[in-house]
Amino acid sequence: MSEQAVILHVRPAPAPDGGGSPPLADRLDRPVRTASSTDAALGVLTETDVAAVVCDHAPEDGLDGLAALEAIRADCPSLPAVLATDEPDGRVAAEATRLGVSEYVPRSEVDPADRVRELVRGARAPRCRGPANGNSSETTRRCNG
């Protein structure tokens, strides 16, 4: 049996809510890999199969979730993606929509874990696969869907 594809959570090193809410991994029934930068997120995409991504948009904490989403979309355009902010922000929601986000989630209204569960439910969810032929030095990622 193959390993379950992970959820990639792109968030600043300190959690945007100061660590007040449980980690995403505690609220999902599948493995979660965390990356604290766009480059680190792209690295995870080269190493492992990813079922979906959650990008926190927390520019005050040094993470531009929109930039991370844009870079991830360039490699895996059909990978389910959630962009999360602490509070609703129309400008961020509009830009996320332009970038092809699957869901925009203000944490004050919806738990991102709930949206991710819905996005990856079912066997036909697109996912971004790690390197072809199992060669971890290869940077080519493949997205199926």
Salt bridges, closest charged atoms under 4 A:
GLU47 OE1 - ARG33 NH2 2.90
ASP49 OD2 - ARG127 NH2 2.79
ASP56 OD2 - HIS9 NE2 3.13
ASP56 OD1 - ARG107 NH2 2.44
ASP64 OD1 - HIS57 ND1 3.61
ASP75 OD2 - ARG141 NH2 2.10
ASP86 OD1 - ARG107 NH1 2.92
GLU95 OE2 - ARG98 NH2 2.53
GLU103 OE2 - ARG115 NH2 2.89
ASP111 OD1 - ARG27 NH2 3.03
ASP114 OD1 - ARG117 NH1 2.67
GLU118 OE2 - ARG121 NH1 2.83
